[in-house]
Amino acid sequence: RKCSSIIIYTQRIIASVVDLLNQAALIPTDEKLTVLKQVQELIINKDPSLLDNFLDEIIAFQTDKSMEVRKFVIGFIEEACKRDNELLLRLVANLNMLLKDDSVNVVKKAILTLTQLYKVTLQWLVRGKAVSDMQEACWDLVTQMKGDVLALLDSENDGVRTHAIKFTESQIITLSPRTSDSDIPKRQEGDISLDKVPRDHSYIRYDVLREEGKSALEKLLKFMVHPAISSINLTTALGSLATIARQRPMFMSEVVQAYETLHANLPPTLAKSQVSSVRKNLKLHLVAVLKHPCSLEFQGQICTLLLDLGMPQSEITRSTPALREQRKRPRHEQYTEGKKVKIEPTLIEDDEDKEEPAPLTTPKPAAVPAAQSAIDLTAEFLHPLLNPENVANLVLISMVYLPDVMPASFQATYTPVESAGTDSQIKHLARLMATQMTAAGIGPGLEQCKAREDDAGKEEGNEDSGAKDLLIKRKVPAMMVGQAISVVGGYTEKAPTSEVPTAVKRLPEPILPTAQTKMTGASGRKKVFRLSDVVQPLSDTQIETLTSSAVKRILHSEKAIAQSGMSHVRVKLLSRLVTQFEGMMKEDVLEFILDDIRTRSDLAFSLLYQEYNTYLSQLPSGLLDSYDHCLFTLLSGLQEKPEQRDGLFTKLVLEAPIITESALDVIRRYCEDESRVYLGMTTLKELIVKRPSRQFQYLHVLLDLSSHEKEKVRTTALAFLKRMYEKDHLRDYIEKFALNYMQLLVHPNPPSLLFGADKDTEVAAPWTEETVRQCLFLYLSLLPLNHRLVHELASVYTEAIADIKRSVLRAIEQPIRGMGMNSPELLLLVDNCPKGAETLVTRCLHILTDKVPPSPELVERVRDLYHKRVPDVRFLIPVINGLEKNEVIQALPKLIKLNPIVVKEVFNRLLGTQHSEGSSSVSPLTPGDLLIALHNIDSTKCDMKSIIKATNLCFGEKNVYTSEVLAVVMQQLMEHSPLPMLLMRTVIQSLTMYPRLGGFVMNILSRLIVKQVWKYPKVWEGFVKCCQRTKPQSYSVLLQLPPAQLTSVFERCPEMREPLLQHVHSFTPNQQAHIPASIMVVLEANRKPQPKLVVEKEVMDKYAAHTCLCFKWFNEPVSAAAPSVTEEEPTITLREPDIPVQHDPVITKDEEEQMEQEHLDPVIQEESVNIVAEVKLNHLVSYPTGPSDLHSSVYCPVASKNMSSLV
C-alpha cells in the first residue's frame, strides 16, 4: 500500500511536469519563467528521481529567443549538477555553448555558474579513485572553458570583464593550498582547495593545478596594471587581490607589491572623481590586508601606502594586529597540521609533510628572486644615490617635461610629504621610483631577475622526461585511457605500466614537427640545389599582375588581419609597397581607401606620411608630385562624399605634413559648398593659426571668399575674418587687403580680378551694384572694428564716378550705424570733410540721426563745417533738431529751395513726424513757429512758389496742424506789421481743412478791416476771396467796410452786390435805418441815387445799423451758406451765451481749450456771435447812445448785457 501511494504521488508529479512543460512552450516569457521555475522545484527539490527523465526537455529551452529563459537554463544546469554530479557529463557541453552566447547577460550568468561548477567538478573527480574516459573528457572541457573565461579579461564589455575578474579570483583561491592563517568565510569553508587534492591522483595533477593558479594570478596582476583599465574593473580587481591576500597569505607579497605599483602608476584614463574612488577603495583594502596576522612582514610598506593615501597614523596603529598574536601563530599552525595528519591517509600525510611547508615558506625567501622582487632590488640600488644633489638635478630636469595643466590623477593623488628628508621617506621615494622603473622595463633589479630566470631554465632542463610524461599523459585520447582501464581491471599497479607503452604507441600523431624537421634536414643536404636552375624569370606583365594581385589580397584581408591584432603591420606594409610602385597600384589603394574612408583612415594617413617621407629622403632633388597627388586624391574624395560628421576632412588637412597648391584649391572648393561652409572655414582658420610659416597664403584664400557671390559663403568668411582681425599679427594683412579691394573703385571699369581672372586688367563691363559691393564687403565689415578706416572711404569716394558713389551711399548704412555718432574718427571726418565727399558726410549724418537725436558734439562739428568751410545747407538737415531756433529760421529760405523730398524730410524732423524706433528729439520750432516763419520769409531771399509749397507741406500734416494750432498761427500773423503776403491764403486753407473755424475766421476778417487790409493788395485780394467763399456769413463783415472798399469788392465780385442788398432788405425797417446811407448808395449803385443825410444823422445811423446787424446775425439762418465753409454747420436758434466782454479780438487760452473740448457746430456758431458782439460793443462804448440804441438792445440781449457790464 505504501509503494502504491508513492507511485501515485510520483505519477501526479510527472503529470504536473508534463503539463507545465507543454504550457511553457506556448506562453509569453514572463509566464514561461514562472512555469519553468515550478518545474525546477518539482524535479530537483521534491522528486530528484525525475531529474534525469525531464533533463532534455528543460535543456531544450537553451535556444529560446528570450535572454531570461536562457539564463534560467544556466541556473538550472548549476542546480542540477550540484544535486547530481553525474549530470556534469551531459550538461557541461551545454554550458560551454551558452558561454558563447550573443547576449552579454547570458555570458555573465554562464561565468557565475562555471565559477561554482569548476569547484564541483574538481571535488567530484577528487572523490573518485578511478576516472573514466567520460570524466576525463568532461574535465578537459571544463579546463578549456576556464581558459576561455580567463581570456574574457580582454573582453570589450565592462561587465563581462568584471565577472571574469571574480572568476579569476575564485580560480586562484581554488588552485592554491589553504593554510592555517587563511581567513575563510563561513559559506566557503566546504569549498575544495589545492590542499585537498591528492598528489598521487590517477588523473588530476597537483603541480599542474598549482601552476595554473599561479598563472591566473599573473594574468590578474597584469590586467590590473593595464593603462586603459576602467574604474569599475580596477575597483573589482583591488577587492579580489585583498580577498586573495587574506585567504591565501602566501600571495601577500605579490598583492602588496601590486598595490604599490598601482599607487605609483594610476591609469591616466581615470577622471578626477574616479581617481578619488580608486584611492578610497585602495585604502580600505590595504587596511583589510593590514589586519591579517601574516601582514607583519609587510607592515612597513602598507603603512607607508596608507600614509600617502591620507590615513592618520593613529588609525593605522589601531588596524595593525598585536605582536602577541603573531607570536602565537606558529604554534597554532603546527596544531592544525597535526589534526590534518590524523584524518588523511598515511601516503598523503607523508607527501604533505614534505610538500606542505613549501607554499608556506616559499613566498618569504622568494620575495627577492621572484619577478616582483625586481622592485626591491632596484629600490636598494637607488637608495644610496638619492642624495640632495642628485635629487635637485632630477627635479630640474623633470620641470622641463611637466605638462601645462596638472593632470587630474596627480591632483587627486597628491598628498603633502610629512617627513621629508628622513631615511624612511627616502626609502619610500626609492621604492616609488623603482616601481615606475620596473613598470617601464628598466633597472638593475629587472636585469638580475632575468638572469636568475635563465639559470632556473637551465636547471629545469633536467626534468624534461617528467614533463614529457605529463604531456603524453594529457594528450592521450579518452578512449585509449578507458580501454586501458577496462583491460587491466582493478590492478592499480599495472595501470601506469600499461599506459606508458600505449601512450608511446600513440606518440607519432602529436609529434608531426619531428617528421618535418627530418625533411628539412634532408633538403639541407642538397647543397648543389640552386634556385636559378629551376626558376624562369617572369615577364613584366606577369610581374605587374602578381604584384597587383598580392596588394589586392592584402587589401581585402583587413577583417581577418584585424581579428589577429596585426592591423598595424598590414597598414605599414601597404603604405611602403604603394610608395615604391607607381601606376595603377596606387590608384587601386586610394580607391580602396575612399570606399570606406572612416574605417580605413589609418591607412590613408600612413600612406600620406610615407609619401612625404619618401620626398624628404630624396631632397634636395625630390619632388612633391607623388605626395601632392595622394593628398589631392584623398581630399577630393572626401569632398565628394556625403556630409562628414566625424571631421575627417579637417583631421586630414590639419595632420597633413604640408598643404600643396592643389590641396588648397580643394579646401577652397570645400568652403564654397554651402552645406559645409562652416566646417571648411573652421579648417582654414585652424590652418592659419597652426601653420604660421604659410599662414598668409591660407589667409589669402579666406580673404578671397569674403567677396564671394554666394551670400552664405561670404557672410561666414566675413565672420571668421572679423574674429581673426583681433589678432595683432594678422590685422595689418587683413586691413591692407580690404583697402586694396576698395581702391579698385577708382577704376572707370571693374577689373577682371572681380570676375575670377588671373590678371588685374579692366574689362569693358560697367560698374554694377554687385561689383561695387564686392569691393566693399570686407572693408565695411572691418569699419565698426577700426574707425580709422572711414577716412580711406572718403578719399576713394571723391575719386569715384557717380554710379559708384550712389552704390557706396546705399551700402554704408549698417557700418556707419555701428560706429555711432560719438566716434572720434567720424567727428574728425566731419571736421575735415574732403572736397567732393560732402554727400558722403551728409549721408553718414543722416544715418546717424535717423533714429536717435544728434549729440551736442556732432551738432557743433556740423555747425562749424557749415559756417566756416562748406556753406551747404544740406549739412544742417540731419542735425537740424540740435540747432537753435534762430539758426533754423535763418536756414529756412535755403532749405525750402531744395528737392521737395528733402524739404519733406526737413519738416518731418522739425515736426517730429518721421518714423523712428528710437527716442525722438525735441524740435527747436513748434509747428506754429514753423508756419509763422514760413510766412515771414522775405520774398527777395526765396521765391514765393517755394514758400507756398512749403506751407502746403505743413498743411499736409493734419495730425500736427490741428484747428487749435492754426487758430494760434492766424492770430499771431494778424499781429505782424506789415501783414504777411500769404496770410489770407493760410486763412482760406485753414477754413477749408477745418470748417468749424468759420466764426473765428469772421473775427479775423473783422480785425483785418480795422487794420485797413485794403492797403496790402495781395492780402486784400485774399480778403475778398475769403468773403466770397464764406457768404452769407461774410455779409456782416462786408457791411463793416468803408464805401470805397465795398465798391472795390463789388468791382471784383459783382455777383455779391445783389445778394448783399437782398440781405439788407430782409432787415426790419428799424434795422435798415441803421445802415449808413453811403453803404446803401454803394449797394444800390445800379438803382436811382439816394439823397445825402447830414453827418450827425449818418453817424448815429451807422452804429444803430451795427446794432441791428448784431440782432440780424443772431436771428439769421445759415442754411444759405457756401458749401465749402458752412457745410458742417447746422442751423441753430438764438440763445444767450454767458461770455465776458473782451476789449481786444484775440483768441485767449480759454477759447483754445473750448476748441479742443467742444467740436459741435452749434457751439462754433455761438462763438462767432460772441466775437461779432465784442467788435460792435467796442464801437458802442466809444460813442454816446441814443434812443435808437436802447431800442436795439431789446433785440440784442448780448449787447445789452455786455453794455451793462461795461458801465
Secondary structure, DSSP 8 states (H G I E B T S, - for coil): -HHHHHHHHHHHHHHHHHHHHHHHTTS-HHHHHHHHHHHHIIIIII-GGGTTTSHHHHHGGGG-S-HHHHHHHHHHHHHHHHH-GGGHHHHHHHHHHHHT-S-HHHHHHHHHHHHHHHHHHHHHHHH-SS--HHHHHHHHHHHHHHHHHHHGGG-S-HHHHHHHHHHHHHHHHHTS---TT----GGGTTS--GGGS-TT-SS--HHHHHHHHHHHHHHHHHHHT-TT--HHHHHHHHHHHHHHHHH-GGGHHHHHHHHHHHHHS--TT--HHHHHHHHHHHHHHHHHHHTSGGGGGGHHHHHHHHHHTT--HHHHHHHS--HHHHHHHHHHHHHHHHHHHHHS-HHHHHHHHHHTHHHHHSHHHHTTTSGGGHHHHHHHHHGGG--HHHHHHHHHHHHHT--SS--HHHHHH----SSTTSHHHHHHHHHHHHHHHHHTT-SHHHHHHHHHHHHHHHHHGGGHHHHHHHHHHHHS-HHHHHHHHHHHTT-TTHHHHHHHHHHHHTTTTT-HHHHHHHHHHHHHT-TT--HHHH-----HHHHHHHHHHHHHHHHTTHHHHHHHT-HHHHHHHHHHHHHH--THHHHHHHHHHHHTTTTTHHHHHHHHHHHHHHHHHTTTS--SHHHHHHHHHHHHHHHHSS--TT-HHHHHHHHSS---HHHHHHHHHHHH-TTTHHHHHHHHHHHHHH-GGGHHHHHHHHHHHTT-SSHHHHHHHHHHHHHHTTSHHHHHHHHHHHHHHHHGGGSSS-BGGGGT-SS--B-SS---HHHHHHHHHHHHHHTTT-GGGHHHHHHHHHHS-HHHHHHHHHH-HHHHHHH-TT-HHHHHHHHT--TT-HHHHHHHHHHHHSSS---HHHHHHHHHIIIII---GGGGTTTGGGS-HHHHHHHHHHHTTS-HHHHHHHHHHHHT-S--SS-----SS-HHHHHHHHHTS-TTTS-HHHHHHHHHHHHH-TTTS-HHHHHHHHHHHHTSSS--TTHHHHHHHHHHH-GGGHHHHHHHHHHHHHTTGGGSHHHHHHHHHHHHHTTTTTHHHHTTS-HHHHHHHHHH-GGGHHHHHHHHHTS-HHHHTTS-HHHHHHHTTTS-------HHHHHHHHHHHHHHHHHHHHH---TTS-HHHHTT--------------SS----HHHHHHHHH---HHHHHHHHHHHHHHHHHHHHHHS---HHHHHHHHH-HHHHHHHHHH-
